[in-house]
Amino acid sequence: MLARLTPLTIALCFLAAPLLAQKVDESPAPAKVVRAFPKLRLTRPPCLRRPGTARNRLFTVTQQGKINFFPKRPERRRGEGVP
């Protein structure tokens, strides 16, 4: 048998909730940013994608509309343009 929710039980739940809540650690996570492709230079690329069919290639699109693709190897120097 379920207990009925009365206004008193609802009020007690709202009053007890802050007492039972746990503190959340809001400090930044210890992360280090590193370049995945240090030798690759692209101009304003807003998108980096790996298509489902090409497992060893990455594609980028620049804000100027140029599409680049390159092998998924960090030593790659620059993208190969696709018209």
C-alpha positions in Angstrom: 0.0 0.0 0.0 1.4 3.4 -1.0 1.4 6.3 1.3 -0.5 9.3 0.3 1.4 12.5 -0.3 0.0 15.2 1.9 1.1 18.8 1.9 3.0 18.1 5.1 5.1 15.3 3.6 5.8 17.4 0.5 6.9 20.3 2.7 9.2 18.0 4.7 10.8 16.7 1.6 11.6 20.2 0.4 13.0 21.2 3.8 15.1 18.0 4.1 16.6 18.1 0.6 19.3 20.8 1.3 20.3 18.9 4.5 20.8 15.6 2.6 22.5 17.1 -0.5 26.2 16.5 -0.9 28.8 19.1 -1.8 30.0 19.0 -5.4 33.7 19.6 -6.2 33.6 22.5 -8.7 37.4 22.9 -9.0 38.7 22.5 -12.6 39.7 19.0 -13.6 43.5 18.4 -13.9 43.8 18.3 -17.7 46.6 19.3 -20.0 46.0 20.6 -23.5 48.4 19.2 -26.2 48.4 19.5 -29.9 47.3 16.2 -31.6 48.9 17.3 -34.9 51.8 19.6 -34.0 53.1 20.0 -37.6 49.7 20.6 -39.2 48.7 24.3 -39.8 45.2 25.1 -40.8 43.4 28.5 -41.1 40.4 28.8 -38.8 39.0 25.2 -39.0 35.7 25.1 -37.2 35.2 21.4 -37.9 37.3 18.2 -37.7 35.5 14.9 -38.7 36.3 11.3 -39.4 33.9 9.8 -41.9 32.5 6.3 -41.3 34.1 4.8 -44.4 37.6 6.3 -44.3 39.1 5.0 -41.0 42.6 6.4 -41.5 41.6 9.9 -42.7 40.5 13.1 -41.1 38.6 15.9 -42.8 38.6 19.6 -41.9 36.6 22.5 -43.2 37.9 26.0 -43.0 35.7 29.1 -42.6 36.8 30.1 -46.1 35.1 27.0 -47.5 38.2 24.9 -48.2 37.9 21.1 -47.4 41.2 19.4 -46.3 41.8 15.8 -45.7 44.9 14.1 -44.3 46.0 10.7 -42.9 45.4 10.3 -39.2 49.1 10.5 -38.3 50.5 13.3 -36.0 53.6 13.8 -38.2 51.5 15.0 -41.1 52.7 18.5 -42.2 49.7 20.0 -44.0 46.4 19.1 -45.4 45.7 18.0 -48.9 43.0 20.1 -50.5 39.9 18.7 -52.1 38.2 20.9 -54.7 
